[in-house]
Amino acid sequence: MTNPWFRSLAVAMVVASVSGCAAGARKVESSGAGVKASGVAVAEATAVAALPNHALVLPKAIKWQPLPLGGPGVTVVVLSGDPEKAGPFVFRIKSPAGARVPPHWHLGDAHLTIVSGTFAIGMGDVYDAKALKTMPTGSYVLLSREMHHFALSKTATVVQVHGMGPLQVNFVNPADDPRTKSAGH
């Protein structure tokens, strides 16, 4: 039988590592109602039982799917969770060289790891190539909730994104949203 304290600690570690809440948390405490970080309930202790024990995803098992939101040639694979539902998720985006992402923002934090290639990211409401910061393979980016940002794949890239769902993509300029472009035709 698992010790309740350990179960609460495990939930705190999972939530902190996936959502990035550890950076702002002052303390993590356990109570009968579940784990609380800085006084906010983040999960019930029984949620640990619902978490998978592990996930092993080999490269040959990855099935890339088109990501129309990303533009021509951009593909995606969800490795864990469901970005459209509440809870932790991990997915990867594969983009060809020159793929450009217009200014947009998300309701929650987004954590990016550059798995391969050279990616560039900038902050602001208007795409500005001079404001792009080059992020080579192995780089990490934390995009805080509601931070307006834009990006460019300088070379073919694979970027891993993780966070807490549901993930929403909100374009600063609605005319940049490919969902409205396809709906209008």
SVG drawing of the C-alpha trace seen along z (x, -y; Angstrom):
<svg xmlns="http://www.w3.org/2000/svg" viewBox="-17 -45 39 47">
<polyline fill="none" stroke="black" stroke-width="0.4" points="0.0,0.0 1.3,-3.4 2.0,-6.0 -0.6,-8.9 2.2,-11.4 4.2,-9.9 1.1,-9.9 0.7,-13.7 4.3,-14.3 4.2,-12.4 1.2,-14.5 3.1,-17.7 6.2,-16.6 4.2,-15.7 2.1,-18.9 5.2,-21.0 7.3,-19.5 4.5,-19.5 2.9,-22.8 5.9,-24.8 4.1,-25.9 7.1,-25.2 8.7,-28.5 6.0,-30.5 5.1,-28.2 6.1,-29.3 5.3,-26.0 3.7,-22.6 1.5,-21.2 -0.5,-18.0 -4.0,-17.8 -6.9,-15.5 -8.3,-17.3 -5.1,-16.8 -1.9,-18.7 -1.9,-22.4 0.8,-24.6 0.7,-28.2 -2.7,-27.5 -4.3,-26.4 -5.6,-22.9 -3.9,-21.3 -4.9,-17.6 -6.5,-15.1 -4.1,-12.6 -6.1,-9.8 -5.3,-11.2 -1.9,-9.5 -3.6,-6.2 -5.0,-7.6 -1.6,-8.6 0.2,-6.1 3.1,-4.3 5.3,-5.2 5.3,-5.9 7.8,-4.6 7.6,-6.1 10.2,-4.9 10.8,-7.0 9.5,-4.3 6.1,-4.4 5.6,-8.1 2.8,-8.8 3.0,-12.4 -0.2,-14.0 -0.8,-17.2 -1.2,-20.3 -3.2,-22.7 -3.0,-25.4 0.8,-25.3 0.8,-25.9 2.0,-23.9 4.2,-20.9 3.8,-21.2 3.0,-18.0 2.3,-17.1 2.3,-14.0 0.7,-13.8 3.0,-11.8 1.0,-12.0 -2.3,-13.4 -4.8,-15.4 -3.9,-19.1 -7.7,-19.8 -8.6,-18.5 -7.8,-19.5 -4.6,-17.9 -0.9,-17.5 0.0,-17.0 3.2,-16.5 3.3,-16.9 5.9,-17.6 5.6,-19.8 7.8,-19.1 8.2,-22.1 10.0,-22.6 12.6,-25.4 10.9,-28.7 7.7,-27.8 6.5,-31.0 4.1,-31.3 2.2,-34.6 1.8,-36.4 -0.5,-34.4 -0.9,-33.5 -2.1,-30.8 -4.2,-30.8 -1.6,-28.7 2.2,-28.4 3.8,-26.6 7.1,-24.8 9.1,-24.3 12.2,-22.2 14.0,-22.3 14.6,-18.6 16.3,-19.2 17.0,-22.1 17.2,-25.8 14.1,-27.6 13.6,-31.3 11.1,-33.0 10.1,-36.6 7.7,-38.4 5.1,-41.0 1.9,-41.7 3.6,-42.1 5.8,-39.7 9.3,-41.3 12.2,-39.2 14.7,-41.5 13.2,-40.6 13.6,-36.8 16.0,-35.0 17.7,-32.0 17.2,-28.8 19.5,-25.9 18.9,-22.2 18.6,-21.5 17.3,-25.0 14.3,-25.5 11.7,-28.2 9.1,-29.0 6.2,-31.1 4.2,-32.4 0.5,-32.5 -0.9,-35.2 2.6,-36.1 2.2,-37.2 4.8,-35.5 5.7,-34.5 8.2,-32.0 10.2,-30.9 11.8,-27.5 15.2,-28.7 15.9,-25.1 13.7,-22.0 12.8,-21.6 11.2,-19.4 9.9,-21.3 8.4,-19.5 5.7,-21.3 4.3,-20.4 1.9,-22.1 -1.5,-21.8 -4.6,-21.6 -6.8,-22.6 -4.4,-24.4 -5.9,-27.2 -4.2,-29.1 -5.4,-32.7 -4.0,-34.8 -3.3,-38.5 -4.6,-39.4 -7.7,-37.3 -6.8,-37.5 -3.7,-35.3 -5.9,-32.5 -6.0,-29.7 -9.2,-28.4 -11.0,-31.6 -9.4,-31.6 -10.7,-28.0 -14.1,-28.8 -14.4,-31.9 -13.9,-29.9"/>
</svg>
